[in-house]
């Protein structure tokens, strides 16, 4: 499979093992806890919390895990997390954007630097790779939910940047700052999404070989093992058997 820059999407295609599933749930729970701590506990009045809960449901996370994560926001009053972005290069000069949620930025930076160096890459300064990407909101809806013409009309009326229909799903792109607003409008007509979130998408994709893809995947899997790493984006076509 080629054309993916968001590691979560690639992992989904590869299939989730129990260990991976547990790791994904832990990261989603952390995002729910932080969103609930920073805003209202009611997802209807807290867009970030609502998005985090929806992402958890899309990942089939049990309802009790979601409830527990919200409750934890009141228990962890002394623990403060920061959303930090790291940029750098992986093997074969692949550009990376790594989004983290951490309570210790020195630990996180050190761990990411070590992972990249051991993989033949390097950690860069903030801004060193961002120009290879553009930030956007992404909403993917199953084809059986709505017709092509209807989703296009709905997207235009909601203020979306782009809408395309493939063989399996419709994909709506929004400006990053409009994501929650447009998502709320789409939700009035569509009861569930395949996926939704804010991503960094490449301006152009690097073409790498199957062997080079294996090296990049190995690095991404090691990054994913780090508890602080929430999302990783790459600017290459990754090939999967």
N, C-alpha and C positions, 0 to 999 in steps of 0.2 A: 504494500500500500504506500502511495506517495502523496505529497502535497499537504502534510500536516505540520504545523509549527507549534501546536499546543500539546504538550506531553500527556495531559489528561486524556485527550482524544485518542492519542496513539495507544495508551494503556488500555483504553476501552476496547479497541480493535484487537489487542493481543489477548484480552480476556483477563478477568481478575481471579487471582488465587486468594485463599483465605488470608494469607499474610498481607498481601497488597490491599485487600479489602479493609482489614483492620487499620492499616496505616492511613488509608483514604478517610475512613471514618474519624480517626483521631484529628486529622487536619481540618475536616469539615466541622467537627465539634469545637475546635479552637476558634474558628471563624465565627461560629454562632455565639460563643461565649463573649468574644470581643465586641461583636455587633450589638449584643444585648446590653453589655456594660456601657457602651458609648451612647446608646440611644434608648428609646422606649422598649419595654419587654413585649409590646404588642407589635407583631410583624406588619399589621395594617398601617401603622403610623411610623414604621422604621424600615425604609426601603432596603437598607443593607442587610438587616436581619431577615427580611422576607426573601431576599435573593439567596442568602445562606441556607435558609430552611428549604427552599425549592431545590437548590443544588444537592442538598442532602437527600431529598426525596428522589431526585433523579438518579442518585447513586444507590437507591434502595436501602438507605440507612433506617433502622428501626425507629419508630416514633418515640419510644422511651429514651433513646440516645439523644434525640433532639430536645426533649423536655429536660433531661439531665444537664445538657449543655447550657440551656437558658438559665436554669437554677444556679449553675456554677458561677454565673456572672456576679451573683450576690455574695458568693462564698470567697471568690478570689479578689477581694477588694484591694489587697496590697500588691497584686501582681499586675503590672502594666505591660501590654504588648504594643509594639510598633510595627506598622507596615513599612518595610524597607525594600527598595529595589536594588539589585546588584546587576552589573553588566560585565560581560567579558567574552572570551573566545574559547571554544572547545577544540577538540582534535579537528584537523583539516581546515582550520581557520573558520569554523562555523560560529556565527555570532549568536550570543545568548542574552536573554533577559530573564532574570530569576527573581520572582516575587517571594518575599518572606513575611512571616508574622512571628516576631521574636521578642523575648523579654531581656535579651542580652546581645546587643549588636556586635560587640567585640568577638564573642564566641561564634556567632553566625558568620561574620566576615572571615574569620580564621578558618572555619570548617569549609566554607565554599572555596576559598583560595586554595586550600590543600587538595580538595577534590579535583579542581580544574587543573592544577599543576600535575597531579598524578595521572591525569587523563591526557596530558600533552597540550593543555590549554593554559589560559592565564586569566586572572581577574583584572578587569579594567576600571578606569574611573567612571563615575556617573556621567552618562552622555556619550561614552565611547562606542556604544552599539545601538543606542536608541534610534539613531537616524536610519538604521536599516529596517526599522519597523514603523507601523502606525498603530495607535491605540484605538480600539473600537468596541462597541457592544455587539454581541452576537446572540441571536435567538434562532434556534432550530426547531421546527415543527414538523411532525409526521405528515406525510402526504395525505393520509386518510382523514386528517382533521379538517382540511379545507382545500377548495379548488385553487388552482394556480392564479386565475384571474382575481378571485376574491382576496387571496392573501396579498397580492400586489396592490390592490385597491386599499386594503386595510393598512398596509405598510406606508403607502403614500400619504394617506389621511393622518396617520399617527406621527408623520415627520421623519420617517426612517431615511437613511442615506442610500440604501440599496436593498433589493429583494431579488433572490434567484430561486428557481425551483429545479431540483435534481430528480433523480429516479426514486430516492427514498425519503427525502425531506426538503422542506422549504427553508431557506436561510435568509434572515433579515440582519442587515448591518446598520448600526446607528453610530452617531458621534458618541464618544466616550461620555461626555457630560449629559447627553440626552438619554442614556441607556435606561435608567430607572423610570423616567417619565414615559418613554415609548413602550417599555415593557408593561407598565401598568395599563396603558391603552389597549395593547394586544390581548392582555389577560381578560379584558371585558368580553372578548369574543372567543378566545381559545382557553380551554380549561387546563391544559397541560402541555409542557414543552419536552422535547427530547433533551435539549441542553440550552442553557442560557448563561452568559457571563461576559466579563470584560476581558479582552485579549489584546496581546501585541501580535499583529500579523505582519509578515515580511513585506517590504516594498517589492522585493524580487526574491525568488527562491534559488538557492545554490543547488546544482545537481551533483550528487555524490553517488559513488558506487555502492553496491550491496555490502562489500567488505567494510567500506568506510562508514556505512549506516550502522553496522554492527558495533563499531567502536563508539559512535555517537550514542547509540542506545545504551551501551554499557555505562557511559558517563551519566546519562540521564537517570538511569536506574539507581545509581549511587547517590545522586542528588536527591532523588525521591525518598531515599531512606532517611535523609536528614529531617528531623521533626520540624525544624523551622521553615523549611521550604514548602511554599504553598502551590506555586505554579512555575513552570519553566517553559520558555518559548525559544525556538530555534529558527534560523532563516534558511533551512534546507529541506529538500524533499527526502523524507526518511522511507526507506524501502523495508517492508516487513514480509516475511514468507507467508 
